[in-house]
C-alpha cells in the first residue's frame, strides 16, 4: 500500500470525528436553555406590562380637557400684554 494513499484514507475519519465533536459539544440541553432564558423572559414580560401601562397613561394625558375646564384661552390680539 502506498503511504500517501494511507494518509489520505485516515484523513476523512479524523475530519469527520472532529466535526462530530465540535457539533456535539456546541449543543445545549433544553434544561440549560430554560434556566438561562427564564430570567430574561420574566424581565421582558414585566417591561411589556409597564410599557402597556405607560401607553395608556400617555393616551389619557394627551386628551383635550372638556371645554368647561379649558380656562386658558390664547390672546386674541397680535401684541403681548405685560
GIKAQUI-V457090 format. One record per backbone hydrogen bond with DSSP energy under -0.5 kcal/mol. NH is the residue of the N-H (numbers start at 0). CO is the residue of the C=O. If there is no record, write none. Layout:
BEGIN
NH|CO + NH|CO
END
This chain:
BEGIN
5|1 + 6|2 + 7|3 + 8|4 + 9|5 + 10|6 + 11|7 + 12|8 + 13|9 + 14|10 + 15|11 + 16|12 + 17|13 + 18|14 + 19|15 + 20|16 + 21|17 + 22|18 + 23|19 + 24|20 + 25|21 + 26|23 + 32|28 + 33|29 + 34|30 + 35|31 + 36|32 + 37|33 + 38|34 + 39|35 + 40|36 + 41|37 + 42|38 + 43|39 + 44|40 + 45|41 + 46|42 + 47|43 + 48|44 + 49|45 + 50|46 + 51|47 + 52|48 + 53|49 + 54|50 + 55|51 + 56|52 + 57|53 + 58|54 + 59|55 + 60|56 + 61|57 + 62|58 + 62|59 + 68|65 + 69|65 + 69|66 + 70|68 + 72|70
END
